[in-house]
């Protein structure tokens, strides 16, 4: 199984939760140095909890399932300084 397939499988484990709220995620790129770049789709792209979804959900699922991955980045996450953002450290 390729790294791409492993990452996709990890994301598939999270997709039902995202889809319940009208969202999804897509792999945009896996770089040569094993950095995964994701794009949040649907309601996930503008959700105030996208930081938490990304950090506590997607990033952790990928790193646990695919230890070769050194970093996970979201290309369109709600910024930490957005007044509507919910930071996982605040919970």
C-alpha angles and dihedrals in degrees: 000000000000124000088249091055092048092051091047089051091051090050091048088061089058100038097085089061092048093045092051087068096040097264140112142172135233132197107239097178145343107208126219089255091055101258113147117215114199134190118210112221137202116355091351090070093064102023117128088223096053091109090057093043090051100043101036097033120023100028093046094046092051096045092047094048097038112034091179089072110097099187142004121210131187113214096202109027123147104266119248091238093054106116089225095051119114110213115210089222089063094059 
